[in-house]
């Protein structure tokens, strides 16, 4: 499959964009469109007419993930409140939730976190207002992350840019790197306290995380769902991961005496040019994910 074409209600524009904002893409606007999302091996365009097109190589996995996501959207309606409250059926009371932060950011690390949830913690976290970190501001994220880390068994795996670039050269695939990170946090938590189930956001072929798990992880029932952040365990992991990303980016800002923006927008390109001019192009490897298309804009 090299092209996917469909038509959607204009009311779904934000939902469509939300899906691709979790990918390693650069958004732009082309004539007669709301936006164009350019990824490593694909591009997606949502036109003002409602026509939606994905083009690229080996699209089967991406399109399958997208269709599952849109199926959930259609069942829950266009209301964000309905969508956020969607229940994911977990067959046990104690389980691990995992999520990552930083995969769409040119600057800074890739951070993966896992949190072990219990019935008591679920109630506590819901009362604290813990939800998908993309719906919280940075100040709230940092505060909630402290609560989570003081209450739950958790793990954080941080891959700083220099190591990230070496791993990417080895894996040659972002989803394989993500799977490695998710598997590591699951294994780390299981070493502290064993449970029989883990829930992860579905970002690629389900076998990727499963194949990356080791001795303890292979005994776990691994559930992968699109938009798993609607579950409080995954939401908690997203908060912990985002807080760690913010902390690491702040350290980078102080070390280099400049602000490294999030994302991969034109502002990021300008910051990358400023960094290159000040420290040299070879230093970008230490602060940025150099396989991003952003590098071609410098």
Secondary structure by P-SEA (a helix, b strand, c coil): cccccccccccaaaaaaaaaccccccccccccccbbbbccccccccccccbbbbbcccaaaaaaaaaaaaaaaaaacccaaaaaabbbbbcccbbbbbbccccccccbbbbbbbbbbcaaaaaaaaaacccccccccaaaaaaaaaaaaacccbbbbbbcaaaaaaaaaaaccaaaaaaaaaaaaaaaaaaaccccbbbbcccccccccccccccccccccccccccccccaaaaaaaaaaaaaaaaaaaaaaaaacccccccccaaaaaaaaaaaaacccccccccccccccccccc
